[in-house]
Amino acid sequence: MNYTGPLRLVCTKLFITTVVCLCWQSCSKKPTTIEELVPDLVFDKKAQAKQFAVVAQGTQPMIDDLEDGDLDGRKLEGRNWSWEQFDDATDGTQFLTIVQLDKAPGQGENVLYVRGGGWANTGAGLSAKLAHKASPRSYGVYDASAYTGIKLWVKVIGLKQLKVEFGTPETTSPDNGGICLDNCPANFTHAVPVSDSWIQVKIPFEAFVLTAGKHSLPLNPSNIKGIHFSFETLGDYEVWIDEFSFYH
């Protein structure tokens, strides 16, 4: 009896099944790096070689309490930065200053105050690039892995949520000290509900994720380029921030 035909058919089916399984495992593999999550990302290798880490020791968590009365962050654990504004490049306006409130939630009276509106695309926001003024300028990344997350007091008018983002070298252009040239992904993001009364927002690093397709990647807190607060509205808004800090 000739078993060559049936045997060849079984072997062919087994081969096809094996190939399908391998392809499925490859396609369904959970990414562990931004490069795996966004494989078409294009890097600036020269900018990548210039990146260096400023490491927090975990003993001085306050990022800015505003009590020094200026827009420079607290220079603790190697942090060296100032509050910066960004917007969607349309014809809106945004004003940033420090004000004194009798009932500020922090230890003193000073709080950060932002007023804006009239944007036509994505709105505007604030950035805290924690190692941006370190030498060599702008290529520093901040290693906050000694902490668990960030917290702050916030009060708003005109927004239902505050979008908080963490940038990394891979999500930041070389113009801003990052390494991404093309197909840049969004930042690691988490949105929190806010109101016109003071609330303390406390967000662990693991809550910040970068999503592409069916997969998401949690933030690596040892590789931070900046922390961004996005005010995504086309209407008018006011935002007050106080006691911006890391926490254990």
C-alpha positions as CSV (number, residue, x, y, z in Angstrom):
1,M,0.0,0.0,0.0
2,N,1.4,3.4,-1.0
3,Y,1.3,6.0,1.9
4,T,3.4,8.6,0.1
5,G,0.5,10.8,-0.9
6,P,-1.2,11.0,2.6
7,L,2.1,11.4,4.3
8,R,3.1,14.3,2.1
9,L,-0.3,15.9,2.8
10,V,0.1,15.5,6.6
11,C,3.6,17.0,6.4
12,T,2.4,19.9,4.3
13,K,-0.4,20.7,6.8
14,L,2.0,20.4,9.7
15,F,4.4,22.8,8.0
16,I,1.6,25.4,7.3
17,T,0.4,25.1,10.9
18,T,3.9,25.7,12.2
19,V,4.4,28.8,10.0
20,V,1.1,30.2,11.0
21,C,1.9,29.7,14.7
22,L,5.3,31.3,14.4
23,C,3.8,34.3,12.5
24,W,1.0,34.6,15.1
25,Q,3.5,34.5,18.0
26,S,5.7,37.1,16.2
27,C,2.7,39.4,15.5
28,S,1.2,39.1,18.9
29,K,4.5,39.5,20.9
30,K,4.1,42.2,23.4
31,P,6.6,45.1,22.8
32,T,9.0,46.0,25.6
33,T,10.6,49.1,24.0
34,I,9.4,52.1,21.9
35,E,11.4,50.8,19.0
36,E,9.4,47.5,19.1
37,L,6.1,49.4,19.5
38,V,6.8,51.9,16.7
39,P,9.2,50.0,14.3
40,D,9.1,52.7,11.6
41,L,10.5,55.3,14.0
42,V,13.5,57.2,12.6
43,F,16.2,58.2,15.0
44,D,18.9,60.9,14.9
45,K,22.0,58.9,15.8
46,K,24.1,61.9,16.6
47,A,21.5,63.3,19.0
48,Q,21.1,59.8,20.5
49,A,24.8,59.7,21.3
50,K,24.5,63.0,23.2
51,Q,21.8,61.9,25.6
52,F,22.9,61.7,29.3
53,A,21.0,61.0,32.5
54,V,20.5,63.2,35.6
55,V,19.6,60.8,38.4
56,A,17.3,61.7,41.3
57,Q,18.3,60.2,44.6
58,G,14.7,60.1,46.0
59,T,15.3,62.5,48.9
60,Q,14.0,65.8,47.6
61,P,10.7,65.2,45.7
62,M,9.5,68.8,45.3
63,I,9.6,69.8,41.6
64,D,8.2,73.3,42.2
65,D,6.2,74.9,45.0
66,L,6.3,78.4,43.4
67,E,7.3,80.0,46.7
68,D,10.4,81.5,45.3
69,G,8.2,83.8,43.2
70,D,9.7,83.0,39.8
71,L,9.0,80.6,36.9
72,D,12.2,78.5,37.6
73,G,11.7,75.1,39.0
74,R,13.3,74.0,42.3
75,K,17.0,73.1,41.6
76,L,17.0,69.9,43.6
77,E,18.5,66.5,42.7
78,G,20.1,67.9,39.5
79,R,16.8,69.4,38.1
80,N,17.5,72.6,36.2
81,W,14.6,74.0,34.3
82,S,12.0,76.7,33.9
83,W,8.2,76.6,33.0
84,E,7.7,76.8,29.3
85,Q,4.6,77.3,27.2
86,F,3.5,75.6,24.0
87,D,0.5,75.9,21.7
88,D,-0.9,74.7,18.4
89,A,0.5,77.7,16.4
90,T,-2.9,79.2,15.7
91,D,-4.2,82.6,16.7
92,G,-5.0,81.9,20.4
93,T,-3.5,83.5,23.5
94,Q,-2.0,82.2,26.7
95,F,-0.7,84.1,29.7
96,L,1.4,82.6,32.5
97,T,2.3,84.1,35.9
98,I,2.5,83.5,39.6
99,V,-0.3,84.8,41.8
100,Q,-0.9,84.8,45.6
101,L,-4.0,83.2,47.1
102,D,-5.1,83.4,50.7
103,K,-6.4,79.8,50.5
104,A,-3.7,78.2,48.4
105,P,-3.5,74.4,49.1
106,G,0.2,74.4,49.6
107,Q,2.5,75.6,52.4
108,G,2.6,79.2,51.2
109,E,0.4,81.6,49.1
110,N,2.1,81.4,45.7
111,V,0.5,79.3,42.9
112,L,1.1,79.1,39.2
113,Y,-1.7,80.7,37.1
114,V,-2.5,80.2,33.4
115,R,-5.2,82.0,31.4
116,G,-5.8,81.4,27.7
117,G,-8.2,80.6,24.9
118,G,-9.1,81.1,21.2
119,W,-7.0,78.2,19.8
120,A,-8.2,76.6,16.6
121,N,-6.6,73.2,16.7
122,T,-5.4,71.3,19.8
123,G,-5.0,74.1,22.3
124,A,-1.9,75.0,24.4
125,G,-0.1,74.0,27.6
126,L,2.9,74.0,29.9
127,S,6.1,72.1,29.9
128,A,8.6,71.2,32.7
129,K,11.8,69.9,31.0
130,L,13.5,68.8,34.2
131,A,17.1,68.6,32.9
132,H,16.8,71.0,29.9
133,K,19.3,73.5,31.3
134,A,21.9,70.8,32.2
135,S,25.2,70.8,30.3
136,P,25.3,70.0,27.4
137,R,22.1,72.0,27.0
138,S,18.9,70.1,26.2
139,Y,20.3,66.6,25.8
140,G,19.7,65.6,29.4
141,V,17.1,63.0,30.4
142,Y,15.9,62.8,33.9
143,D,15.9,59.5,35.9
144,A,13.1,59.7,38.4
145,S,12.9,55.9,39.0
146,A,13.6,56.6,42.7
147,Y,10.0,57.8,42.9
148,T,6.6,56.2,42.3
149,G,4.9,59.0,40.4
150,I,3.9,62.7,40.4
151,K,1.4,64.7,42.4
152,L,0.1,68.3,42.3
153,W,-2.8,70.5,43.4
154,V,-4.9,71.8,40.5
155,K,-8.0,73.9,40.0
156,V,-9.4,74.8,36.5
157,I,-12.2,76.7,34.7
158,G,-13.1,75.7,31.2
159,L,-11.6,72.1,31.2
160,K,-13.2,68.8,32.2
161,Q,-9.9,67.0,32.2
162,L,-6.2,67.7,32.5
163,K,-4.0,65.8,30.0
164,V,-0.6,65.0,31.6
165,E,2.2,63.7,29.4
166,F,5.7,62.5,29.8
167,G,8.1,63.0,26.9
168,T,11.1,60.7,26.2
169,P,14.0,61.1,23.7
170,E,12.1,58.8,21.3
171,T,8.9,61.0,21.4
172,T,10.9,64.3,21.2
173,S,12.4,66.0,18.2
174,P,16.2,67.0,18.1
175,D,15.1,70.7,18.2
176,N,13.9,70.0,21.7
177,G,16.8,67.8,22.7
178,G,15.3,64.5,21.6
179,I,16.2,62.0,18.9
180,C,13.1,61.4,16.8
181,L,13.4,62.5,13.1
182,D,10.3,60.9,11.5
183,N,7.2,58.8,12.4
184,C,7.5,60.2,16.0
185,P,5.0,58.7,18.4
186,A,2.9,60.7,20.9
187,N,4.0,61.1,24.5
188,F,3.2,58.8,27.3
189,T,-0.2,60.1,28.4
190,H,-2.7,60.0,31.3
191,A,-5.8,62.2,31.6
192,V,-7.3,63.1,35.0
193,P,-10.7,64.7,35.7
194,V,-10.5,68.2,37.2
195,S,-12.9,70.9,38.5
196,D,-13.2,74.5,39.6
197,S,-12.3,73.4,43.2
198,W,-8.8,72.5,44.3
199,I,-8.1,68.8,44.1
200,Q,-4.8,66.9,44.6
201,V,-3.9,64.7,41.6
202,K,-1.7,61.8,42.3
203,I,-0.6,59.7,39.3
204,P,1.8,56.7,39.4
205,F,4.3,56.4,36.6
206,E,2.7,53.1,35.5
207,A,-0.5,55.0,34.6
208,F,1.3,56.8,31.7
209,V,1.2,54.7,28.5
210,L,2.1,55.0,24.9
211,T,-0.3,53.2,22.6
212,A,0.2,52.1,19.0
213,G,-2.1,49.7,17.3
214,K,-3.2,47.0,19.7
215,H,-0.3,47.4,22.1
216,S,0.6,49.8,24.8
217,L,3.8,50.5,26.6
218,P,4.2,51.9,30.1
219,L,6.5,54.8,30.9
220,N,10.1,54.1,31.9
221,P,10.6,56.8,34.6
222,S,14.4,56.6,34.1
223,N,14.2,58.2,30.7
224,I,12.2,61.5,31.0
225,K,12.7,64.4,28.7
226,G,9.8,66.5,30.1
227,I,6.5,66.6,31.8
228,H,3.7,68.4,29.8
229,F,0.3,69.7,30.8
230,S,-2.0,70.0,27.8
231,F,-5.1,72.3,27.9
232,E,-7.1,70.7,25.1
233,T,-10.0,73.1,24.4
234,L,-10.9,75.7,21.8
235,G,-12.7,77.8,24.5
236,D,-11.4,80.0,27.3
237,Y,-9.7,78.4,30.3
238,E,-8.0,79.2,33.6
239,V,-5.6,76.8,35.4
240,W,-4.1,77.1,38.9
241,I,-1.3,74.7,39.9
242,D,0.5,74.3,43.3
243,E,2.9,71.9,45.1
244,F,4.0,70.0,41.9
245,S,6.1,67.1,43.2
246,F,7.3,63.5,42.9
247,Y,6.1,61.1,45.5
248,H,7.2,57.7,46.9
